[in-house]
Amino acid sequence: MEKGFVAMGLFRGSFTFMVGMGCGVYVAQNYNVPNIKKLFNTYVFMARHIEETYRKPKKDDD
C-alpha cells in the first residue's frame, strides 16, 4: 500500500467528521433540537413505572 492512499483516507475521514460536526452545530443553534438525555431518562422512568405497576405479586410459599 502506498503512503498516498493512507494520507488520503485520513484526510477524507477527517473531512467527513468536520463537515458532520459543522452541520450538527448549525442545526443545534438554529433549530429546537430536543435534549436526548432528558428524553431517554423520561422514557426509562415511564418504563420502570409501568413495570412496577403491572408486575405480578410474589407468591408466598408459607
N, C-alpha and C positions, 0 to 999 in steps of 0.2 A: 504494500500500500504506500502511496506517495504522501509526502508531507502536505501537499496542497489540498488533498481530499480531507485530511483531518482538520486543517485550519478552516476550510470552507464549512465543514459540518459544525464546528464550534461557533463560527460566525453566524451561520443560519439558525442554530438553536438559540443563541443569544439574541438575535434579531427578533425571532418569533416571541421569545419571552418578553422583550422590551415593548413590542407592539401590543401584546396582550395586557401587560401591566398598564400601559398608557391608556388603552381603551377602558380598562377597569376603573382607573382613577377618574376618567372623564364621566363615565356612567354614574359612579358613586357621587360625584359632585353635582351633576345636573339633573338627576332623577331621584325619585323617592324609592330607594332600594331598602327592602326590609332587613332588619338585623337577624341574620341566620341563627346566631347563637341563642337569641331570645326566643325565636320561633321553635327551635329544637327543644329548649328547656320547657316551653309551654306544652308541646306535644308529649314529651316524656311525663310531665306532671299529669296530663289528662289520661294517658295510658295507665299510669300507676293507680290513679283514682278509679278508673273503670275496672281494672283488675282486682283491686281490693273490694270494690262494691259487689262484684258478681262472683267472687271466689266461693267455692263450696266450703261449708263449715267442716272443721276437722271432726273425725269420729272419735268418740270416747270409748275405749275398749275396757272399761271398768266393769 
